C-alpha cells in the first residue's frame, strides 16, 4: 500500500501524472494495491489462529504495521531522496518494534 499511496506523488513530481484527474490517480493507485492485497489477504487468513495459524488478530495487525513502516522508510529514501529520516522517526520505529515485542509477550 505504501507504493500505491505515495508512488503517485513521485509521478506528479516527474510530470507524468500532473494532468491526470483525481479519479485517474485513484485507479492507478488501486491497480498497484490490488497486487499487495492478493498477497496480504491469504497471508492473514493462513496466519490467523482461528484458521490454524500461529498469530492472533492483534499480533497480525502489529506485525503488518511494523512491516509497513519499514517498507515506507525504504520507499521514501529511494523515491524521495530529499526526505531524510530524523532521530524522532527512528525512535518511532523503535517504539513500533517494541509494540511487536509487547504484543507477543505472554
Backbone as a ProteinNet text record, in pm:
[ID]
protein_1_A
[PRIMARY]
XXXXXXXXXXXXXXXXXXXXXXXXXXXXXXXXXXXXXXXXXXXXXXXXXXXXXXXXXXXXXXXXXXXXXXXXXXXXXXXXXXXXXXXXXXXXXXXXXXXXXXXXXX
[TERTIARY]
82.2	0	86.6	204.9	292.4	320.3	351.7	377.7	251.3	137.6	10.9	-24.4	-0.5	-39.5	55.1	184.6	282.2	352.7	345	411.1	359.8	229.4	173.3	228.5	275	334.9	463.6	539.3	661.4	627.4	519.9	476.6	437.1	377.2	340.3	465.4	564	690	759.6	756.2	824.4	741.2	616	531	446.1	464.3	390.1	240.9	204.3	61.8	8.2	83.2	42.9	-93.6	-125.1	-252.3	-360.9	-328.6	-429.3	-538	-662.6	-766.9	-751.5	-809.8	-800.3	-847.4	-953.4	-1004	-898.2	-822.5	-716.2	-607.5	-571.6	-469.4	-521.4	-648.7	-708.2	-706.9	-747.3	-748.8	-606.6	-511	-370.9	-323.4	-352.1	-308.8	-375	-502.5	-572.2	-522	-475.6	-415.7	-289.7	-209.5	-89.1	-127.5	-224.1	-263.1	-325.2	-386.2	-450	-352	-228.1	-129.7	-89	-81.5	-49.7	-162.6	-284.7	-398.5	-402.4	-359.6	-356	-259.7	-162.6	-69.6	-111.7	-157.8	-186.6	-307.6	-412.7	-534.5	-509.6	-449.4	-421.1	-324.2	-225.8	-131	-202.4	-292.3	-368.5	-459.7	-519.2	-608.8	-531.9	-415.4	-335.5	-268.8	-233.6	-163.3	-251.6	-382.1	-475	-499.1	-493.7	-507.9	-642.5	-746.1	-877.6	-882.2	-783.8	-774.5	-657.9	-606.9	-497.5	-359.5	-352.1	-223.3	-173.2	-54.5	5.6	-23.5	-89.2	-99.5	-242.6	-254.3	-384	-407.8	-528	-562.4	-476.4	-456.6	-374.7	-229.9	-177.7	-40.4	-23.1	-119.3	-112.9	-109.9	-193.2	-200.8	-72.5	-17.6	104.1	221.8	229.6	334.4	318.5	196.2	170.2	210.7	181.9	219.5	370.6	439	585.3	645.2	595.5	644.5	613.4	493.9	456.2	548.5	583.9	673.4	812.4	860.5	991.1	992.7	888.8	878.5	867.1	790.1	776.8	912.1	990.3	1121.7	1210.4	1204.2	1283.8	1234.9	1104.2	1048.4	1070.5	1054.2	1075.1	1219.4	1313	1454.4	1493.6	1430.5	1462.7	1393.7	1264	1186.5	1196.2	1200.8	1202.4	1331.8	1440.2	1571.5	1593.5	1512.6	1524.2	1465.9	1384.2	1323.7	1421.4	1455.4	1551.8	1483.7	1533.5	1486	1561.6	1487.6	1546.9	1538.2	1596.6	1600.9	1461.1	1366.1	1231.5	1162.8	1195	1140	1197.1	1326.5	1391.8	1339.1	1320.1	1263.5	1121.9	1042.8	907.1	911.6	1004.2	1018.2	1057.1	1148.9	1189.6	1070.8	988.7	870.9	770.9	760	671	726.8	858	920	896.9	904.4	874.6	729.3	638.2	497.8	484	559.9	557.5	601.6	708.8	757.1	649.7	587.2	486.4	364.2	325.4	209.9	236.5	361.6	393.4	427	430.8	455	335.5	362.5	254.8	214.1
-119.5	0	125.9	114.6	231.3	284.4	195.9	239.1	295.3	234.9	284.2	421.7	440.2	566	680.3	651.3	758.4	759.4	650.1	641.9	743.9	770.8	869.2	1009.2	1036.7	1167.8	1185.8	1076.6	1083	1102	1036.4	1055.6	1200.6	1264.2	1405.3	1491.7	1461.9	1537.5	1531	1413.1	1396.1	1448.6	1485.1	1540.5	1437.2	1310.5	1204.3	1213.6	1231.8	1230.2	1367.9	1470.8	1606.3	1644.9	1598.8	1636.2	1531.4	1423.5	1319.5	1373.8	1338.5	1375	1288.8	1333.5	1261.4	1116.9	1096.2	960.5	872.7	927.9	852.4	811	900.4	869.3	760.9	769.6	668.7	531.7	524.5	396.7	341.3	426.2	384.2	327	397.8	353	221.6	206.9	81.9	-32.5	-2.3	-105.8	-161.7	-74	-118.5	-194.2	-141.6	-202.1	-340.3	-364	-493.4	-608.3	-592.1	-699.3	-723.3	-616.9	-635.6	-709.7	-672.7	-741	-888.7	-920.6	-1060.5	-1142.8	-1078.7	-1147.2	-1134.7	-1016.7	-989.9	-1066	-1070.9	-1137.7	-1287	-1360.1	-1501.1	-1519.6	-1430.1	-1441.1	-1423.7	-1326.4	-1307.4	-1427	-1478	-1592.6	-1714.1	-1740.5	-1855.1	-1832.8	-1707.8	-1679.1	-1665.6	-1643.9	-1620.6	-1748.7	-1738.7	-1853.6	-1924.4	-1850.1	-1910.4	-1999	-1986.2	-2071.4	-2168.6	-2188.6	-2283.2	-2219.9	-2088.1	-2018.9	-1988.9	-1933.1	-1908.6	-1771	-1677.8	-1539.8	-1498.5	-1417.6	-1357.8	-1240.3	-1188.5	-1075	-953	-926.6	-812.3	-831.5	-951.6	-978.3	-957	-1004.3	-984.4	-835.7	-756.9	-613.5	-541.5	-571.5	-504.6	-541.8	-668	-709.6	-632.6	-622	-551.4	-405.3	-340.6	-200	-183.4	-274	-267.9	-286.3	-384.3	-406.8	-286.3	-230.3	-113.3	5	29.7	140.3	116.6	-6	-40	-19.7	-68.1	-52.2	95.8	171.5	314.7	384.2	350.2	413.3	384.7	263.1	228.1	304.2	302.2	369.1	519.6	577.7	722.1	759.8	677.2	707.8	682.5	587.5	558.9	658.1	677.4	759.7	908.8	942.6	1083	1109.1	1117.5	1123.9	1251.5	1351.9	1473.5	1458.1	1353.8	1328.5	1248	1298.4	1229.7	1180.7	1069.6	1019.5	1092.7	1138.4	1208.5	1119.5	1163.6	1083.8	1045.9	1137.5	1107.4	1001.4	995.6	890.6	755.3	753.1	628.1	583.5	677.9	643.6	587.6	647.1	597.2	453.8	425.6	289.9	193.3	234.7	150.5	122	221.7	202.4	106.2	110	14.2	-126.8	-141	-272.7	-317.6	-226	-257.4	-302.7	-240.5	-281.5	-426	-464.2	-603.2	-695.6	-658.4	-738.9	-752	-640.3	-642.8	-725	-721.5	-799.1	-947.8	-987.5	-1129.9	-1182.1	-1090.1	-1133.9	-1211.9	-1313.6	-1394.6	-1337.7
0	0	0	52.8	57.1	-82.4	-173	-310.4	-374.6	-347.2	-403.1	-346.8	-217.3	-153.3	-187.3	-199.5	-215.6	-351.4	-425.7	-555.3	-655.2	-649.9	-743.7	-719	-598.8	-570.3	-650.2	-665.1	-744.4	-892.3	-937.1	-1075.6	-1101.4	-1002.4	-1015.6	-1021.5	-936.5	-936.5	-1071.6	-1134.3	-1262.6	-1379.3	-1353.3	-1457.6	-1529.5	-1498.4	-1567.6	-1539.2	-1413.1	-1377.6	-1339.2	-1369.4	-1330	-1386.6	-1506.3	-1569.7	-1550.1	-1479.3	-1455.9	-1363.3	-1388	-1291.6	-1165.5	-1058.3	-931.6	-947.4	-1022.5	-1043.2	-1111.3	-1204.5	-1270.5	-1173.5	-1082.6	-981.2	-886.7	-851	-762.2	-828.8	-953.9	-1026.1	-1038.8	-1069.6	-1079.1	-945	-836.3	-703.3	-664.4	-693.4	-660.6	-747	-868.1	-951.6	-888.6	-829.3	-758.5	-631.4	-556.8	-429.2	-447.6	-561.9	-587.9	-567.4	-615.6	-604.2	-459	-380.5	-238.8	-168	-198.1	-136.9	-175.2	-296.3	-339.7	-254	-193.1	-103.4	42.8	81.6	222.1	274.3	196.6	243.2	268	174.3	203.8	321.3	333.7	444.7	578.8	586.2	710.2	737.5	633.6	650.1	701.7	643.5	686.3	821.9	853.1	977	1099.5	1078.1	1189.2	1268.3	1399.1	1487.4	1467.2	1431.2	1408.6	1285.5	1198.9	1079.9	1089.3	1209.7	1229.6	1228.4	1212.9	1210.5	1350.5	1361.3	1492.6	1554.2	1480	1526.9	1559.6	1666.7	1698.3	1603.1	1604.5	1518.9	1552	1679.5	1721.9	1677.6	1692.2	1650.2	1500.2	1421	1276.2	1241.7	1307.7	1277.2	1316.7	1431.6	1476.5	1386.1	1345.9	1251.9	1121.3	1070.9	945.5	955	1065.1	1081.8	1085	1150.2	1157.2	1018.3	944.5	808	719.8	733.1	652.4	677.6	802.5	834.2	777.7	786	731.3	579.7	511.8	366.1	330.7	408.5	383.3	392.4	493.4	509.7	388.6	337.7	219.2	97.1	72.5	-44.9	-37.8	78.9	93.1	61.7	105.2	79.1	-65.7	-131.4	-271.3	-364.6	-346.6	-439.2	-408.7	-282.2	-241.6	-166.2	-238.2	-175.5	-95.4	-114.9	-35.4	103.5	123.7	253.7	338.3	454.3	539.8	666.4	716.7	844.5	955.2	1054.3	1168.1	1291.3	1399.5	1521.2	1569.9	1556.4	1605.8	1519.5	1390.4	1305.2	1345.7	1371.8	1413.1	1548.4	1640.3	1771.2	1756	1668.5	1644.9	1593	1502.2	1451.4	1562.7	1648.1	1760.7	1851.7	1875.2	1959.9	1896	1763.9	1697.3	1709.2	1696.8	1717	1861.7	1955.7	2095.6	2109.7	2034.4	2036.1	1988.6	1886.6	1839.7	1952.8	2020.5	2132.8	2241.3	2275.5	2382.3	2343.8	2217.8	2173.7	2182.7	2164.9	2169.5	2309.9	2409.1	2547.2	2598	2671.5	2731.2	2863.4
[MASK]
++++++++++++++++++++++++++++++++++++++++++++++++++++++++++++++++++++++++++++++++++++++++++++++++++++++++++

